[in-house]
């Protein structure tokens, strides 16, 4: 396990850019059901040896994993069922001045193991996968003697990033879990995991966050969130995604896309050229990627409005009226859905061959315009 000094010297694979590390986050917002599930299992003596924390990226899965780890390692092992023990805990909160909290924050808790993508000294980059060598380090970790009865916690973040050899090595430990061990697997895409890994874990799904919980979570992270409640909708209820959108002025860029769409069915080519040029500017790789992503989200919202007969919650004022006008019925919704699939494929192919970003965005805009002209709007 890395020391604090080592962590300060290299990037951390499980830390979102511009946000505190999950181990530094004391409160978790919007996940009361998940926390209650853990507490009930603990208090009833039914704590499973392996938990699969699932949900979209950035909703708090890693934060919950660290909260569970602090709780398990700071709470006496017999507290859940001893006859004369203290009252059963009703929260996962552990005071920040608790010795275990101090040790975990400094990455110096010997009973906790963090399994994540390692730093490659040779390439001076993070490895792209969790390797089998990292998983094998669990053998000596579980073999250490302890005066506390042997309770151990392992956080795997993210389990989706294990290569096949690593996944198979972890599977063996899940099949024969060491006594007193709890494994917490963070997974953004559980379908990518081996079915046998999923079957040996208790799945704990986490929900996306609403506007109030989103604002509170961002405030805790020291990030000024706009008052616009549409940020949570645009971010898909993900705090991590909201942080990225704030840093890249995503709401402003989405407003530009809506302004362009408002000129349909006769698209303003001047606005289309302006959007494409800003996305394709030299050194604007992040803006190019975000522009592709936000166009894709807008197209998905158009398709949804047409298919359901009602627009999704607004991200920006007057968006609902625009979506309703451009996707008035199921036929229009189907046309936008087909176009969205085509644009996604073209964007993927264009990036693969390093097509000029500005040309790619402009082509997408023109295809949106052509589709709108064919629809009875």
C-alpha positions in Angstrom: 0.0 0.0 0.0 1.3 3.4 -0.9 2.6 5.9 1.7 1.4 9.5 1.8 4.7 10.7 0.5 4.5 8.4 -2.5 0.9 9.5 -3.2 1.9 13.1 -3.3 4.6 12.4 -5.8 2.4 10.6 -8.4 -1.2 10.9 -9.7 -3.8 8.6 -8.1 -5.8 6.4 -10.4 -8.9 6.6 -8.2 -9.0 10.3 -7.8 -11.1 12.5 -10.1 -9.3 15.5 -11.5 -10.0 18.7 -9.6 -11.8 16.8 -6.7 -10.7 15.6 -3.3 -9.8 11.9 -3.0 -12.8 9.8 -1.7 -10.9 9.0 1.5 -10.8 12.7 2.3 -14.6 13.1 2.0 -16.4 12.8 5.3 -20.0 13.1 4.3 -21.9 11.2 1.6 -25.0 12.8 0.0 -27.9 11.1 -1.6 -27.0 7.5 -0.7 -29.0 7.0 2.5 -30.5 3.7 1.3 -27.1 2.2 0.5 -25.8 3.3 3.9 -28.8 1.8 5.7 -28.3 -1.5 3.9 -24.7 -1.7 5.2 -25.7 -0.7 8.8 -28.6 -3.3 8.8 -26.2 -6.0 7.6 -23.7 -5.1 10.3 -26.1 -4.8 13.1 -27.8 -8.1 12.2 -24.5 -10.0 12.0 -25.0 -10.6 8.2 -22.2 -8.6 6.9 -21.3 -10.2 3.6 -17.6 -10.8 2.9 -17.7 -9.0 -0.5 -19.8 -6.1 -1.7 -20.1 -4.8 -5.3 -20.8 -1.1 -5.2 -22.4 -0.2 -8.5 -23.8 2.9 -10.2 -22.7 5.6 -12.7 -19.2 7.0 -12.3 -19.1 9.9 -9.8 -22.2 9.2 -7.6 -20.2 8.3 -4.5 -19.3 4.6 -4.7 -15.7 5.2 -3.7 -16.7 7.6 -1.0 -19.0 5.0 0.4 -16.3 2.3 0.2 -14.0 4.5 2.3 -16.8 5.2 4.8 -17.5 1.5 5.2 -13.8 0.8 5.6 -13.4 3.5 8.4 -16.6 2.2 10.1 -15.5 -1.5 10.1 -12.0 -0.8 11.3 -13.0 1.7 14.0 -16.0 -0.2 15.3 -15.3 -3.0 17.8 -16.0 -6.4 16.3 -18.4 -7.5 18.9 -20.4 -4.3 19.0 -23.1 -5.6 16.7 -24.1 -8.5 18.9 -22.5 -8.5 22.3 -25.0 -8.7 25.2 -23.6 -5.7 27.1 -22.2 -3.8 24.2 -22.9 -0.2 23.4 -26.0 0.6 21.4 -25.9 -0.6 17.9 -24.5 2.1 15.5 -27.1 4.0 13.5 -24.5 5.8 11.2 -21.4 5.0 9.4 -19.8 8.3 10.6 -16.5 8.0 12.3 -15.1 11.2 13.9 -12.2 12.7 12.0 -10.1 12.7 15.1 -10.5 8.9 15.6 -7.1 7.1 15.3 -8.4 4.9 12.5 -9.6 8.0 10.5 -6.2 9.5 11.0 -4.4 6.4 9.8 -6.7 6.0 6.8 -6.3 9.6 5.7 -2.5 9.2 5.8 -2.8 5.8 4.0 -1.1 4.3 7.1 -3.7 1.9 8.3 -2.2 -1.6 8.2 -5.6 -3.4 8.1 -6.7 -1.6 4.9 -5.5 -2.5 1.4 -6.2 -0.3 -1.6 -6.2 -2.2 -5.0 -6.0 0.2 -7.9 -4.1 0.9 -11.1 -0.4 1.3 -10.1 2.1 3.8 -11.2 4.6 2.6 -13.8 8.0 3.9 -12.9 9.5 3.1 -16.3 6.9 5.0 -18.4 6.1 7.6 -15.7 2.4 7.0 -16.2 -0.4 5.2 -14.5 -0.9 1.7 -15.9 -4.1 1.2 -17.9 -5.2 -1.8 -15.9 -5.0 -3.4 -12.5 -2.4 -6.2 -12.9 -2.2 -9.6 -11.4 0.9 -8.6 -9.6 -1.1 -6.0 -7.6 -3.7 -8.6 -6.7 -1.0 -11.0 -5.5 0.0 -8.5 -2.9 -3.1 -9.4 -1.0 -1.6 -12.7 0.0 1.0 -11.2 2.4 -1.6 -8.6 3.5 -4.1 -11.3 4.6 -1.2 -13.2 6.1 -0.3 -10.5 8.6 -1.0 -11.3 12.2 -3.2 -8.9 14.2 -4.3 -8.5 17.8 -7.7 -7.3 16.7 -9.0 -10.7 15.6 -7.8 -10.3 12.1 -10.4 -7.9 10.6 -9.2 -6.7 7.2 -10.7 -4.4 4.5 -9.8 -4.3 0.8 -11.0 -1.6 -1.5 -10.8 -2.3 -5.2 -11.3 0.8 -7.3 -12.3 0.2 -9.9 -12.9 -3.5 -10.3 -13.7 -2.9 -14.0 -10.1 -2.1 -14.6 -8.7 -5.5 -13.7 -7.1 -7.4 -16.5 -8.2 -11.1 -17.0 -5.4 -12.5 -14.9 -6.0 -10.1 -12.1 -9.8 -10.8 -12.2 -9.1 -14.5 -11.9 -6.7 -14.1 -9.1 -9.2 -12.0 -7.1 -11.9 -14.5 -7.9 -10.0 -17.2 -6.0 -9.9 -15.0 -2.9 -13.6 -14.4 -3.2 -14.3 -18.1 -3.5 -12.2 -18.7 -0.3 -12.4 -15.4 1.6 -10.0 -15.0 4.5 -11.6 -14.9 7.9 -12.5 -11.4 9.0 -12.0 -10.0 5.5 -14.4 -7.6 3.8 -13.8 -6.8 0.1 -15.4 -3.6 -1.3 -15.4 -3.6 -5.1 -16.2 -0.3 -6.8 -17.7 -0.9 -10.3 -18.9 1.6 -12.9 -19.8 -1.2 -15.4 -20.5 -4.4 -13.5 -21.4 -6.1 -16.8 -17.7 -6.1 -17.6 -16.8 -8.2 -14.6 -16.7 -12.0 -14.6 -20.1 -13.4 -13.8 -18.5 -15.5 -11.1 -17.1 -12.4 -9.4 -20.6 -10.8 -9.5 -22.2 -14.0 -8.1 -19.9 -14.0 -5.1 -20.6 -10.4 -4.1 -23.6 -8.8 -2.7 -24.6 -6.0 -5.1 -25.2 -2.6 -3.6 -26.5 -0.1 -6.2 -26.1 3.6 -5.7 -28.5 6.2 -7.0 -27.8 9.3 -9.0 -28.0 12.6 -7.2 -30.7 15.2 -7.4 -30.0 18.9 -7.6 -29.9 19.6 -3.8 -27.6 16.6 -3.0 -25.4 17.6 -5.9 -25.0 21.1 -4.7 -24.2 19.9 -1.1 -21.6 17.4 -2.4 -19.9 20.0 -4.6 -19.9 22.5 -1.7 -18.2 19.9 0.6 -15.5 19.4 -2.1 -14.9 23.2 -2.1 -16.3 23.7 -5.6 -18.6 26.6 -6.3 -21.7 25.2 -8.1 -24.0 27.3 -10.2 -27.4 27.9 -8.8 -28.9 26.4 -12.0 -30.5 23.1 -11.0 -29.9 21.8 -14.5 -26.2 21.0 -13.7 -27.4 17.8 -12.0 -29.5 16.9 -15.0 -26.7 17.5 -17.5 -24.2 15.6 -15.3 -26.6 12.6 -15.0 -26.6 12.9 -11.2 -22.9 12.3 -11.1 -20.8 14.6 -8.9 -17.6 13.6 -10.7 -19.2 14.5 -14.0 -20.5 17.8 -12.6 -16.9 18.7 -11.5 -15.7 18.1 -15.0 -18.5 20.2 -16.5 -17.9 23.1 -14.1 -14.1 23.1 -14.9 -14.8 23.0 -18.7 -17.8 25.5 -18.6 -20.1 22.7 -19.8 -23.3 24.6 -19.2 -22.1 27.5 -21.3 -21.1 25.1 -24.1 -24.5 23.3 -23.8 -26.2 26.7 -24.1 -24.3 27.2 -27.4 -25.6 23.9 -28.7 -29.2 24.8 -27.8 -28.8 28.2 -29.4 -27.7 26.5 -32.6 -30.6 24.0 -32.4 -33.0 26.8 -31.9 -32.3 27.9 -35.5 -33.6 24.6 -36.9 -35.0 23.5 -39.3 -32.9 26.1 -41.2 -29.7 25.8 -39.3 -27.6 29.0 -38.9 -24.4 27.9 -40.6 -22.5 30.8 -39.0 -23.2 29.5 -35.5 -22.4 26.0 -36.7 -19.0 27.2 -38.0 -18.3 29.1 -34.7 -19.1 26.0 -32.6 -16.9 23.7 -34.8 -14.0 26.2 -34.8 -14.0 26.6 -31.0 -14.0 22.8 -30.6 -11.3 22.3 -33.2 -8.9 25.0 -32.0 -5.3 24.0 -31.3 -4.8 22.6 -27.8 -8.6 22.3 -27.3 -8.7 18.5 -27.1 -10.9 18.6 -23.9 -13.4 21.0 -25.5 -13.6 18.8 -28.6 -14.3 15.8 -26.5 -16.9 17.6 -24.4 -18.6 19.1 -27.5 -19.0 15.6 -28.9 -20.4 14.4 -25.6 -22.8 17.2 -25.2 -24.1 16.9 -28.8 -24.7 13.3 -28.1 -26.6 14.1 -24.9 -28.7 16.7 -26.7 -29.6 14.1 -29.4 -30.5 11.5 -26.8 -32.8 14.1 -25.1 -34.4 14.9 -28.5 -35.1 11.2 -29.1 -36.4 10.7 -25.6 -38.8 13.7 -26.0 -40.2 12.3 -29.2 -40.5 8.7 -27.9 -42.2 9.6 -24.6 -44.3 12.5 -25.8 -42.8 14.8 -23.1 -39.4 16.4 -22.7 -37.0 15.4 -19.9 -36.3 17.9 -17.0 -34.8 21.1 -18.3 -31.1 21.7 -18.2 -31.5 25.4 -19.3 -34.5 27.7 -19.6 -36.8 27.1 -22.6 -35.1 23.8 -23.5 -38.3 21.9 -23.0 -40.1 24.0 -25.5 -37.2 23.5 -28.0 -37.2 19.7 -27.5 -41.0 19.6 -28.0 -40.8 21.6 -31.2 -38.0 19.5 -32.7 -39.4 16.2 -31.6 -43.2 16.5 -31.6 -44.0 12.8 -32.1 -42.6 9.3 -32.1 -41.6 9.5 -35.7 -39.4 12.5 -35.1 -38.0 10.8 -32.0 -37.1 7.7 -34.1 -35.4 9.9 -36.7 -33.3 11.7 -34.1 -32.4 8.4 -32.4 -31.2 6.9 -35.8 -29.2 10.1 -36.5 -27.7 10.0 -33.0 -26.4 6.4 -33.6 -25.0 7.4 -36.9 -23.2 10.5 -35.4 -21.8 8.4 -32.6 -20.3 6.0 -35.1 -18.9 8.8 -37.3 -17.4 10.5 -34.3 -15.7 7.3 -33.2 -14.4 6.6 -36.7 -13.3 10.2 -37.1 -11.3 10.2 -33.8 -9.7 6.9 -34.7 -8.2 8.3 -38.0 -7.4 11.7 -36.4 -9.9 13.6 -38.6 -9.8 17.4 -38.2 -11.9 18.1 -35.1 -13.5 21.2 -36.6 -14.4 19.4 -39.7 -15.9 16.5 -37.7 -18.1 18.9 -35.6 -19.2 20.9 -38.6 -20.2 17.7 -40.4 -22.2 16.6 -37.4 -24.0 20.0 -37.3 -24.8 19.9 -41.0 -26.3 16.4 -40.7 -28.5 17.5 -37.8 -29.6 20.4 -40.0 -30.4 18.1 -42.9 -32.4 15.8 -40.7 -34.4 18.7 -39.3 -35.2 19.9 -42.8 -36.7 16.5 -43.7 -39.0 16.5 -40.6 -42.5 18.1 -40.6 -41.6 20.7 -38.0 
